[in-house]
Amino acid sequence: MTLGVQAILGVVLLAGGYYAMYDIQKLKVMSIPIALITIVLGTYFVFNSFFVMLLQAFQRSNMSTKGLNSFTLAQLKFRIRDYTKILSVVSLLFALALGAITVGTGFQHMVPKLASGNGYYSVAITNPNQEMRSLVGQIQDKSTVTYQQKVDPTTKRVYYRSDQLQRQPLKYAAFVSRKTLASKAFTAKVSQFKRSDSSAYQELWGLQVPTVKAYQIKVVSSQTFNQINAKTNQLLLVRANDMDAAATPLTKITNIQSKQYGYRNGEQVGGSFTMYQSLKSVFGSLEFMGIFLGIAFLAMLASCLMFKILSGAASDKIRFDMLNKIGTRRSVLNHSIVVQILGLFALPGILGIVDVAFGLQMFAKSGLLMGGAYQTFGLTTVGFLVLYLIYFAVTVLIYSRIVVPKTKVER
């Protein structure tokens, strides 16, 4: 099979695999085996032919006549043809490693958005004491509102003052886009509390202490409220605009309330922070697994490529020794080595990044990573490349010491 046919076939197979991941909603489960087969075969053909044809085009250009470019391109072309299988594996492992880290951190990135969209207020405190108020004061970026409340066990009702709800309207959150996890805050009207199925009623109901959630909420005038023979409670509602930054004081508040009402892990405490805690524990495990697998794959692929390159250093030493004898400067030899090894590291890395860029569509389109598929892609890619470049630098250093001969002065 000619190089041209292989190159076209490789590009077509990769395009087919990327389309299968992009159109997962239509192809459903079939998109996974289609992508696996086409991307694996496409990667092999691209390394075996497409990149080789690009190097041949560079060899025919004027660029090859400068310095050791002709030698460098010939070396790189030979290595790519010789290392086709290992480069293909490295590219696939690179995509798996970067994908694992990106997906893991992407799940963690979704937590504050999911929590905020399910409840406007982070935590609700009934009759806060001095310790509670001190913890609330530690939250930097916040908004608070306080309502008076009376509980009547006889009628099984919880009363609130209409004038307070008009002066300081309750707010509730709802998702406006499940795809991006964008949420919007809505202002409640007093009339909404007459219906128990309204969003405003449900928001206020969820913010009450567990002991009165079975009671009916009733909004009355201030005059009627004052006539009710019951203790007046203070319901303090706190919204932390950055739950990640306010996690420490919010956790302490939730723990105090959990002990106060006899519940564990804040599972019955009102406010969106309880969901934040639950999601953090679940997605935190996924993030750890993703980062662990990503680093493990990175160490595997970079080590395999490094030792494969170093295994051919002995035969390359003869060529570099000949270049040294005809007077080639060491700086030129070192530059040639950097370009050769950079090509062997960069090509599978670039193809791996492209694989992940399209592969994340499977999570974005299927809804598994709503709003978080590409949020951390840039940051994780940069961090991953830094570690990858360390392996590249170590390989260049060791390879140079093996193949570049010492000058007569140095001997």
C-alpha positions in Angstrom: 0.0 0.0 0.0 1.5 3.4 -1.0 2.2 6.1 1.4 -0.4 8.4 -0.2 -3.2 5.8 0.2 -2.2 5.1 3.8 -2.1 8.8 4.6 -5.6 9.4 3.2 -6.9 6.3 4.9 -5.4 7.3 8.2 -6.9 10.8 8.1 -10.3 9.4 7.0 -10.3 6.9 9.9 -9.4 9.5 12.4 -12.1 11.8 11.1 -14.6 8.9 11.3 -13.6 8.2 14.9 -13.9 11.9 15.9 -17.3 12.1 14.3 -18.5 9.0 16.2 -17.5 10.7 19.5 -19.1 13.9 18.5 -22.4 12.4 17.4 -22.8 10.1 20.4 -26.5 11.2 20.9 -27.3 9.6 17.6 -25.0 6.6 17.5 -25.5 5.8 21.2 -23.4 2.9 22.5 -22.1 2.1 19.0 -20.0 5.3 19.1 -17.6 3.8 21.5 -16.5 0.7 19.5 -16.5 2.7 16.3 -14.2 5.3 17.8 -11.9 2.7 19.3 -11.4 0.8 16.1 -11.1 3.8 13.7 -8.9 5.9 16.0 -6.4 3.1 16.7 -6.1 2.2 13.0 -6.1 5.8 11.9 -3.3 6.7 14.4 -1.1 3.8 13.1 -1.6 4.9 9.4 -1.0 8.6 10.2 2.4 7.8 11.8 3.3 5.2 9.2 2.6 7.5 6.2 1.1 11.0 6.8 3.9 12.3 9.0 6.5 10.6 6.8 5.0 12.4 3.7 5.2 15.7 5.5 8.9 15.2 6.3 9.5 14.2 2.7 7.9 17.5 1.6 10.3 19.4 4.0 13.2 17.5 2.5 12.3 18.7 -0.9 12.0 22.3 0.3 14.8 24.9 0.6 14.8 24.5 4.4 16.6 21.1 4.1 19.7 22.8 2.6 20.5 24.8 5.7 22.9 23.4 8.3 22.2 19.9 9.4 18.5 20.1 8.5 18.8 17.4 5.7 20.5 15.0 8.2 18.0 15.9 10.9 14.9 15.3 8.7 16.4 12.0 7.4 17.0 10.8 10.9 13.5 11.9 12.1 11.8 10.2 9.1 13.8 7.0 9.7 12.8 7.0 13.4 9.1 7.6 12.7 9.0 4.7 10.2 11.0 2.5 12.7 9.0 3.6 15.7 5.5 3.6 14.1 4.0 1.1 16.6 5.5 2.6 19.7 4.6 6.2 18.6 1.0 5.0 18.0 0.8 3.5 21.4 2.3 6.6 23.0 -0.2 8.8 21.3 -3.2 6.7 22.5 -1.8 6.5 26.0 -1.2 10.3 25.9 -4.9 10.7 25.1 -6.0 8.3 27.8 -3.8 10.0 30.4 -4.8 13.6 29.5 -8.5 12.5 29.2 -8.5 10.9 32.6 -7.1 14.0 34.3 -9.4 16.3 32.4 -12.5 14.3 33.1 -11.6 13.9 36.8 -11.0 17.6 37.4 -14.0 18.4 35.2 -16.3 16.5 37.5 -14.9 18.4 40.5 -15.4 21.7 38.6 -19.1 21.0 38.3 -19.7 20.8 42.1 -20.3 24.5 42.9 -22.4 25.0 39.9 -24.6 22.0 40.6 -25.0 23.1 44.2 -25.8 26.7 43.4 -28.4 25.7 40.8 -30.2 23.5 43.3 -30.5 26.2 46.0 -29.8 29.9 46.2 -28.9 30.0 49.9 -25.8 28.0 51.0 -26.9 27.5 54.6 -29.8 28.4 56.9 -29.4 28.9 60.6 -32.3 29.1 63.1 -31.6 31.3 66.2 -27.8 31.6 65.5 -25.7 32.0 68.6 -22.5 34.0 68.9 -20.3 31.2 67.5 -22.6 30.8 64.5 -22.5 34.5 63.8 -18.7 34.5 64.1 -18.5 31.7 61.5 -20.8 33.6 59.2 -18.6 36.6 59.6 -15.6 34.6 58.3 -17.3 34.2 54.9 -15.9 37.0 52.7 -18.2 37.2 49.7 -21.7 36.7 50.9 -25.2 38.0 51.2 -27.6 37.4 54.2 -31.2 37.9 55.1 -33.1 37.3 58.3 -36.8 36.4 58.8 -38.8 36.2 62.0 -40.6 32.8 62.4 -43.1 31.3 64.9 -43.8 27.6 65.2 -47.2 26.5 66.4 -47.2 22.7 67.2 -50.9 22.8 67.9 -51.9 23.8 64.4 -48.7 22.4 62.9 -47.9 25.6 61.1 -44.8 27.8 60.7 -45.7 31.5 60.5 -43.7 34.2 58.7 -44.3 37.9 58.4 -45.5 39.2 55.0 -44.0 42.6 55.4 -40.5 41.1 55.9 -40.9 38.9 52.8 -41.9 42.0 50.8 -39.1 44.2 52.1 -36.5 41.5 51.8 -37.8 39.0 49.2 -36.7 35.4 49.3 -34.7 34.3 46.4 -34.5 30.9 44.8 -32.4 29.4 42.1 -33.2 27.3 39.0 -31.1 26.0 36.1 -31.6 27.9 32.8 -29.2 25.6 30.9 -28.4 22.1 31.9 -25.7 21.9 29.2 -23.6 24.7 30.7 -25.0 24.3 34.3 -26.0 28.0 34.2 -28.4 29.0 36.9 -30.5 32.1 37.6 -31.7 33.6 40.8 -35.4 34.5 40.9 -37.2 36.8 43.4 -40.2 35.3 45.2 -43.5 37.0 45.6 -45.6 36.7 48.7 -48.5 35.3 46.7 -46.3 32.3 45.8 -46.2 31.0 49.4 -50.0 30.2 49.2 -49.1 27.2 47.0 -47.1 24.4 48.4 -45.9 23.3 45.0 -44.4 26.7 44.1 -40.6 27.1 43.8 -40.6 29.8 46.5 -42.5 27.7 48.9 -40.2 24.7 48.3 -37.1 26.9 48.8 -38.3 28.2 52.2 -39.5 24.8 53.3 -36.1 23.3 52.6 -34.3 26.0 54.6 -36.2 25.2 57.8 -34.9 23.0 60.6 -35.8 19.3 60.2 -38.1 19.4 63.2 -40.7 21.7 61.5 -40.5 20.5 57.9 -43.7 18.5 58.4 -45.5 21.7 59.3 -47.3 24.0 56.8 -45.8 27.4 56.0 -48.1 30.3 56.5 -47.4 33.9 55.6 -49.4 36.4 57.7 -49.5 40.1 58.4 -47.4 41.6 61.1 -50.4 42.2 63.3 -51.5 38.5 63.1 -48.0 37.4 63.6 -47.7 39.3 66.9 -50.9 37.8 68.1 -49.7 34.2 67.8 -48.8 32.8 71.2 -45.4 31.2 70.4 -41.7 32.0 70.6 -40.2 34.2 67.9 -37.3 32.5 66.1 -34.8 34.1 63.8 -34.1 32.4 60.5 -30.7 33.6 59.1 -30.1 32.7 55.5 -26.6 32.9 54.1 -25.5 32.8 50.5 -21.8 32.3 49.9 -21.0 33.4 46.3 -17.9 31.3 46.3 -18.5 28.0 48.1 -15.0 26.7 47.5 -13.5 29.7 49.3 -16.1 29.5 52.1 -16.0 25.8 52.6 -14.2 25.9 56.0 -16.7 28.1 57.9 -19.7 26.5 56.1 -18.5 23.0 57.1 -18.2 24.1 60.7 -21.7 25.6 60.6 -23.2 22.4 59.1 -21.4 20.2 61.6 -22.8 22.2 64.5 -26.3 22.0 63.1 -26.0 18.3 62.5 -25.0 17.7 66.1 -27.7 20.1 67.3 -30.5 18.2 65.4 -29.0 14.7 65.7 -28.2 14.2 62.0 -25.0 13.0 60.5 -23.0 14.6 57.7 -25.4 17.5 57.5 -27.8 15.4 55.4 -30.9 17.1 56.7 -29.5 20.6 57.2 -31.1 23.3 55.0 -29.1 25.0 52.2 -27.3 24.1 49.1 -24.0 23.5 50.9 -25.2 20.0 52.0 -25.4 19.0 48.3 -22.0 20.6 47.8 -20.5 18.4 50.5 -22.2 15.3 49.0 -21.0 16.0 45.5 -17.5 16.9 46.7 -17.1 13.5 48.3 -18.3 11.6 45.2 -16.6 13.7 42.6 -13.5 14.0 44.8 -12.9 10.3 44.4 -13.4 10.5 40.7 -10.9 13.3 40.5 -8.3 11.4 42.5 -8.8 8.3 40.3 -8.5 10.5 37.1 -5.3 12.2 38.3 -3.8 8.9 39.5 -4.5 7.1 36.3 -3.3 10.1 34.2 0.0 10.3 36.0 0.4 6.5 35.8 -0.3 6.5 32.0 2.1 9.5 31.6 4.9 7.7 33.4 4.3 4.6 31.3 4.1 6.3 27.9 7.0 8.8 28.5 9.3 6.0 29.9 8.5 3.7 27.0 9.3 6.4 24.4 12.4 7.6 26.3 13.9 4.1 26.6 13.0 3.3 22.9 14.9 6.4 21.8 17.9 5.7 24.1 18.0 2.1 22.8 19.0 3.4 19.4 21.6 5.8 20.7 24.5 3.3 20.2 23.9 3.0 16.5 23.5 6.8 16.2 26.8 7.4 17.9 28.7 6.3 14.8 26.9 8.9 12.7 27.5 11.7 15.1 31.1 10.7 15.4 31.5 11.1 11.7 29.9 14.5 11.8 32.3 15.5 14.5 35.3 14.4 12.4 34.3 16.6 9.5 34.2 19.6 11.9 30.6 20.0 12.8 30.2 22.1 15.9 28.8 20.6 19.1 26.1 23.3 19.3 24.9 22.2 15.8 24.9 18.5 16.8 23.0 19.3 20.0 20.4 21.4 18.0 19.9 18.4 15.7 19.4 16.1 18.6 16.8 18.5 20.2 14.9 18.7 16.9 14.9 15.0 16.4 13.7 14.0 19.9 11.3 16.9 20.0 9.6 15.6 16.8 9.3 12.1 18.4 7.8 13.6 21.5 5.7 16.3 19.9 3.9 14.3 17.2 2.2 11.7 19.5 1.5 14.5 22.0 -0.2 16.7 19.4 -2.3 13.8 18.1 -3.2 12.8 21.7 -4.4 16.3 22.5 -6.6 16.3 19.4 -8.0 12.9 20.4 -9.0 14.3 23.8 -10.4 17.5 22.3 -12.9 15.4 20.3 -13.2 12.7 22.9 -14.6 15.1 25.5 -17.6 15.5 23.2 -18.8 12.1 24.4 -19.1 13.6 27.9 -20.5 16.9 26.8 -23.1 15.5 24.4 -24.2 12.7 26.7 -24.6 15.0 29.7 -22.1 13.1 31.9 -20.0 16.3 32.3 -22.6 19.0 31.9 -20.9 22.3 31.7 -17.6 20.9 32.7 -16.3 19.0 29.7 -13.9 21.8 28.5 -13.8 24.0 31.6 -10.5 22.5 32.8 -9.1 21.2 29.5 -6.7 24.1 28.9 -5.3 24.0 32.5 -4.9 20.3 32.7 -3.2 20.2 29.2 -0.7 22.8 30.3 0.1 20.9 33.5 0.3 17.6 31.7 2.7 19.1 29.1 5.0 20.4 31.8 5.5 16.9 33.1 5.8 15.6 29.6 8.5 18.1 28.8 10.5 17.0 31.8 10.8 13.5 30.3 11.7 15.2 27.0 14.5 17.2 28.6 15.9 14.1 30.5 15.9 12.1 27.2 17.7 14.9 25.3 20.3 15.2 28.1 21.0 11.4 28.3 21.0 10.9 24.5 23.4 13.9 24.0 25.9 12.5 26.5 25.8 9.1 24.6 26.0 10.2 21.0 27.9 13.5 21.0 31.6 12.9 21.0 33.9 15.0 23.1 36.2 17.4 21.2 40.0 16.9 21.3 40.3 19.8 23.7 37.9 18.2 26.1 39.6 14.8 25.9 
